[in-house]
Amino acid sequence: MQLDRVTSVATLPNVTIAIIPQESEVAAWHVHGFAILDDRSDGGGPLVRVETLTTGLSVSDPDAVERYRQAFRLLRESAVFDGQAGALISALMAELRRSR
């Protein structure tokens, strides 16, 4: 159901779905997720929100924010988009159905 929802949300004009295939070599460390917030409603500068297993962190130091931007660029270079991402999702959904 989650993959079906991702497929549905991917059709929205303001959403881009990118997937890093398991077999891809990635030049960035990416054990935990993060979000780069540029357009903050409080008018503050860029902020990175990091979620780890045990806590959430807010990173606002400009040098640290730039390191997360670089990590995002590297991750994006390893990702597939559009039709390729859709094909990976479809293949995974088919595999999950077969394994039931």
C-alpha positions as CSV (number, residue, x, y, z in Angstrom):
1,M,0.0,0.0,0.0
2,Q,2.9,2.4,0.7
3,L,4.4,1.8,-2.7
4,D,1.0,2.4,-4.3
5,R,0.8,5.7,-2.4
6,V,4.3,6.7,-3.6
7,T,3.2,6.0,-7.2
8,S,0.1,8.1,-6.7
9,V,1.9,11.0,-5.1
10,A,4.6,10.9,-7.9
11,T,1.9,12.1,-10.3
12,L,1.6,15.5,-8.5
13,P,3.2,18.4,-10.4
14,N,5.2,19.6,-7.4
15,V,6.6,16.1,-6.4
16,T,9.7,14.4,-7.7
17,I,10.4,10.8,-6.7
18,A,13.9,9.6,-7.0
19,I,15.2,6.2,-6.0
20,I,18.7,5.0,-5.4
21,P,18.9,1.4,-6.7
22,Q,20.5,-1.0,-4.2
23,E,23.2,-1.9,-6.6
24,S,24.3,1.7,-7.1
25,E,27.6,2.9,-5.8
26,V,27.0,6.0,-3.8
27,A,29.7,8.6,-3.1
28,A,27.9,9.9,0.0
29,W,27.4,8.4,3.5
30,H,23.6,8.1,3.9
31,V,22.7,6.0,7.0
32,H,20.1,8.5,8.3
33,G,17.7,10.8,6.5
34,F,17.8,14.5,6.5
35,A,15.8,17.4,5.1
36,I,17.2,20.7,4.0
37,L,14.8,23.6,4.8
38,D,15.5,26.7,2.8
39,D,12.1,28.5,2.7
40,R,11.3,28.7,6.4
41,S,8.1,30.4,7.5
42,D,9.9,32.0,10.4
43,G,12.3,33.8,8.1
44,G,15.3,32.0,9.4
45,G,18.3,30.9,7.4
46,P,18.7,27.4,5.9
47,L,18.3,24.6,8.4
48,V,19.0,20.9,8.1
49,R,16.7,18.5,10.1
50,V,18.4,15.2,10.8
51,E,16.5,12.2,12.2
52,T,18.6,9.5,13.8
53,L,17.5,6.4,15.6
54,T,17.3,8.1,19.0
55,T,17.0,11.8,18.4
56,G,16.4,14.7,16.0
57,L,19.0,17.3,15.3
58,S,18.7,20.8,13.9
59,V,21.8,21.9,12.0
60,S,22.1,25.6,11.1
61,D,25.9,26.2,10.9
62,P,26.5,27.4,7.2
63,D,29.5,25.1,6.7
64,A,27.5,22.1,8.0
65,V,24.5,23.0,5.9
66,E,26.7,23.1,2.8
67,R,28.1,19.6,3.6
68,Y,24.5,18.3,3.6
69,R,23.8,20.1,0.3
70,Q,26.9,18.3,-1.1
71,A,25.7,15.0,0.2
72,F,22.3,15.6,-1.4
73,R,23.9,16.4,-4.7
74,L,26.0,13.1,-4.6
75,L,22.9,11.1,-3.6
76,R,20.9,12.7,-6.4
77,E,23.6,11.7,-8.9
78,S,23.1,8.1,-7.9
79,A,19.4,8.1,-8.2
80,V,17.0,7.3,-11.0
81,F,13.9,9.4,-11.8
82,D,10.7,9.4,-13.7
83,G,10.2,6.2,-15.8
84,Q,13.2,4.4,-14.3
85,A,12.0,5.1,-10.7
86,G,8.5,4.0,-11.7
87,A,9.9,0.8,-13.2
88,L,11.8,0.0,-10.0
89,I,8.7,0.6,-7.9
90,S,6.6,-1.6,-10.2
91,A,9.2,-4.4,-10.1
92,L,9.3,-4.2,-6.3
93,M,5.5,-4.2,-6.0
94,A,5.4,-7.3,-8.3
95,E,8.0,-9.0,-6.2
96,L,6.1,-8.3,-3.0
97,R,2.9,-9.7,-4.5
98,R,4.7,-12.9,-5.6
99,S,6.2,-13.4,-2.1
100,R,2.8,-13.3,-0.3
